[in-house]
Amino acid sequence: MEVNENEYNEKSLNLDNILEIIGNPTRRIILSKLAKVPLGASDLAASFGARISRQAIHTQLKSLEDDGIIESIGSDPRDKKYRIKSNLSLRIDITPDYYNVDYRISDIDKSDVRLLSKAGYKVDYDKIKKPDNKIRFLGENITDVEKSINQLEVKRKELLRKKECLIVELKNLMSKQYEKNLRKELPNLEKEIFYTIFYNPIKYNKRISIDNLLDDLFFSRMDVIRRDQHRVSIKHLLNDLSNLMDFFKQDEDDWFFDI
């Protein structure tokens, strides 16, 4: 699992929280609507009709607010409206030979009035006087950006296919040359460590973080005792790999991935 950092302060939501948020169809509809206009609970309940109660809407809004995804606006508690508070991005790749989860979440700075300048549109936009022409300018550029995003997605699919082909060959080589020398009682875990590092060599470039490996292998928040137990076994397996392959190196308690 890959968790990317960006220019904002990362929030504390983990993958399980995010999947729970978007896994609920009611919350997905709420988020879709709030991404367009701020709405109150009564507005949302009306859009659902008889399918869901207003109390259920309140429950979902509270959950999203507690997770920092939305926020309430307005001073009148009887007319409280909600809007999206955070940027949330989730991408999952699952193939027969590759698995990766990439997610990020960050607060939106609504006070930043320089957004058009940062995007490179401010000068051209300011030259336009008529509101209709401003809207046309914005619409055209949104369309251009969407086309560029689609082109990047096509390129990304091509790159993922290339990466999968390389990993398939890596697995073939592992099977032919090294598998017979893996630890007999834990061969699958040893291979899993190996492929986890190669799934994202940038993340493990040079120094190997045991904590990153534990998180990527077990996908859960472990208590201290379980983490220490797994840490010991991971170190032993890394030691075995280093004896087989010269690009895994150990220096006291530090491990290095020399690729």
C-alpha positions in Angstrom: 0.0 0.0 0.0 1.3 3.4 -1.0 0.3 6.5 0.9 1.5 9.6 -0.9 2.3 12.9 0.8 1.4 16.3 -0.7 1.9 20.0 0.0 -0.8 20.0 2.7 -0.8 18.6 6.2 -2.0 15.1 6.2 -5.0 14.2 8.3 -5.2 11.2 10.5 -7.8 9.2 8.5 -6.5 5.8 7.6 -7.5 3.6 4.7 -10.2 1.7 6.6 -11.9 5.0 7.5 -11.8 6.2 3.9 -13.2 2.9 2.5 -16.0 3.0 5.1 -16.8 6.6 4.1 -17.1 6.0 0.3 -18.4 2.5 0.7 -21.7 3.8 2.0 -24.0 4.7 -0.9 -25.9 7.3 1.1 -22.7 9.1 2.1 -21.5 9.0 -1.6 -24.7 10.8 -2.7 -24.4 13.3 0.1 -20.8 14.1 -0.9 -21.7 14.4 -4.5 -24.4 16.9 -3.7 -22.3 18.9 -1.2 -19.5 19.1 -3.8 -21.9 21.2 -5.9 -23.7 23.4 -3.4 -23.9 23.7 0.4 -27.0 22.0 1.7 -28.8 21.5 5.0 -30.1 18.2 6.4 -33.7 19.1 5.3 -32.5 19.8 1.7 -30.7 16.5 1.6 -33.6 14.6 3.1 -36.0 16.1 0.5 -33.7 14.9 -2.3 -33.8 11.3 -1.0 -37.5 11.4 -0.6 -39.0 8.5 1.4 -36.0 6.3 0.9 -34.2 7.6 4.0 -35.2 9.6 7.0 -34.0 13.0 8.1 -32.6 11.4 11.2 -30.5 9.0 9.1 -29.3 12.0 7.1 -28.2 13.7 10.4 -26.4 10.6 11.4 -24.4 10.5 8.1 -23.6 14.2 8.2 -22.3 13.8 11.8 -20.1 10.9 10.7 -18.7 12.9 7.8 -18.2 16.0 10.0 -16.4 13.9 12.7 -14.1 12.6 10.1 -13.3 16.1 8.9 -14.7 15.5 5.4 -17.4 18.2 5.7 -18.0 21.2 7.8 -21.1 23.2 8.9 -21.5 26.8 7.9 -23.8 29.6 9.1 -24.5 31.0 12.5 -28.1 29.9 12.8 -28.3 26.3 14.2 -31.8 26.0 12.8 -30.5 26.7 9.3 -27.2 24.9 9.4 -25.7 24.0 6.0 -22.8 21.7 5.2 -20.0 21.9 2.6 -17.0 19.8 1.7 -14.0 20.6 4.0 -11.2 18.3 2.7 -9.7 17.1 -0.5 -10.0 13.3 -0.5 -8.4 11.1 -3.2 -8.4 7.4 -3.4 -7.0 5.1 -6.2 -6.8 1.3 -6.1 -5.0 -0.9 -8.5 -5.6 -4.6 -8.4 -4.1 -6.9 -11.0 -3.1 -10.6 -10.9 0.5 -9.4 -10.2 0.2 -6.0 -8.7 -1.7 -4.4 -5.8 -1.5 -0.8 -4.8 -3.6 1.7 -2.8 -2.9 5.3 -3.0 -4.9 7.8 -0.9 -4.4 11.3 0.4 -6.5 13.8 2.3 -5.9 17.4 3.1 -7.7 20.5 4.2 -9.0 23.0 1.6 -7.8 26.5 2.1 -10.9 28.5 1.2 -9.3 31.8 2.2 -6.7 31.5 -0.6 -7.8 34.1 -3.2 -4.8 33.3 -5.5 -6.1 30.0 -6.9 -6.5 31.3 -10.4 -3.0 32.8 -10.3 -1.6 29.5 -9.0 -3.3 27.7 -11.9 -1.9 30.2 -14.4 -5.3 31.7 -15.5 -5.4 35.0 -13.6 -4.0 37.4 -16.3 -6.2 36.1 -19.2 -9.2 35.9 -16.9 -8.9 39.5 -15.7 -8.8 40.7 -19.3 -12.4 39.5 -19.9 -15.1 41.9 -18.9 -18.5 40.3 -19.6 -19.7 37.7 -17.1 -20.9 35.4 -19.9 -17.5 35.4 -21.5 -15.9 34.8 -18.1 -18.1 31.7 -17.7 -17.2 30.6 -21.3 -13.5 31.0 -20.5 -13.8 29.0 -17.3 -15.9 26.3 -19.1 -13.4 25.9 -22.0 -10.5 25.6 -19.6 -12.3 23.1 -17.4 -12.9 21.0 -20.6 -9.2 21.3 -21.5 -8.1 20.2 -18.0 -10.5 17.2 -18.2 -9.1 16.2 -21.5 -5.6 16.4 -20.1 -6.6 14.3 -17.1 -8.1 11.7 -19.4 -4.8 11.6 -21.4 -2.8 11.1 -18.2 -5.1 8.2 -17.3 -4.4 6.6 -20.6 -0.7 7.0 -20.1 -1.0 5.8 -16.5 -2.7 2.6 -17.7 0.2 2.0 -20.1 2.7 2.5 -17.4 0.9 0.2 -15.0 0.9 -2.5 -17.7 4.6 -2.1 -18.2 5.2 -2.3 -14.4 3.0 -5.5 -14.2 5.1 -7.1 -17.1 8.3 -6.3 -15.2 6.9 -7.7 -12.0 5.8 -10.9 -13.8 9.4 -11.4 -15.0 10.6 -10.6 -11.5 8.4 -13.4 -10.1 9.6 -15.8 -12.7 13.2 -15.1 -11.8 12.4 -15.4 -8.1 10.8 -18.7 -8.7 13.6 -20.1 -10.8 16.6 -18.9 -8.9 15.8 -18.2 -5.3 12.6 -19.9 -4.2 14.3 -23.2 -3.2 16.5 -21.3 -0.8 13.7 -19.4 1.0 12.9 -20.2 4.6 10.9 -23.3 4.6 8.5 -22.4 7.4 7.7 -18.9 6.1 8.4 -18.9 2.3 5.2 -17.0 1.4 5.9 -14.2 3.9 9.5 -13.9 2.6 8.3 -13.6 -1.0 5.6 -11.1 0.1 8.3 -8.9 1.7 10.3 -9.1 -1.5 7.4 -8.1 -3.8 6.1 -5.4 -1.4 9.4 -3.6 -1.7 9.5 -4.0 -5.5 5.9 -2.8 -5.8 7.1 0.6 -4.6 10.9 0.8 -4.8 10.8 4.6 -4.5 9.2 4.3 -1.1 11.9 1.8 0.0 14.7 3.5 -1.9 18.0 2.8 -0.1 16.8 2.6 3.6 14.1 0.1 4.3 11.6 1.2 7.0 10.4 -1.9 9.0 7.3 0.1 10.1 6.4 0.8 6.5 6.8 -2.9 5.7 4.6 -3.9 8.6 1.9 -1.4 7.5 2.0 -2.5 3.9 2.0 -6.2 4.8 -0.7 -6.3 7.4 -2.8 -3.2 6.6 -3.8 -2.6 10.2 -3.0 -0.6 13.2 -1.3 -3.2 15.4 -0.8 -2.9 19.1 2.8 -2.5 20.4 3.2 -6.2 21.3 2.0 -7.5 17.9 4.1 -5.0 16.1 7.2 -6.0 18.0 6.5 -9.7 17.3 6.1 -9.1 13.6 9.1 -6.8 13.6 11.4 -9.6 14.8 10.2 -12.0 12.1 10.5 -9.4 9.4 14.1 -8.7 10.4 15.0 -12.4 10.3 13.4 -12.7 6.8 15.3 -9.6 5.6 18.5 -11.2 6.8 17.7 -14.4 4.8 17.0 -12.3 1.7 20.3 -10.4 2.2 22.1 -13.7 2.2 20.6 -14.6 -1.1 20.7 -11.3 -2.9 23.4 -8.7 -2.7 21.0 -5.7 -3.2 19.6 -6.3 0.3 22.2 -5.1 2.8 22.2 -4.7 6.6 24.1 -2.3 8.8 23.3 -3.0 12.4 19.6 -2.3 12.8 19.3 -0.5 9.4 18.4 -2.3 6.2 19.2 -1.0 2.7 17.6 -1.7 -0.6 20.4 -1.0 -3.1 18.6 -0.8 -6.5 
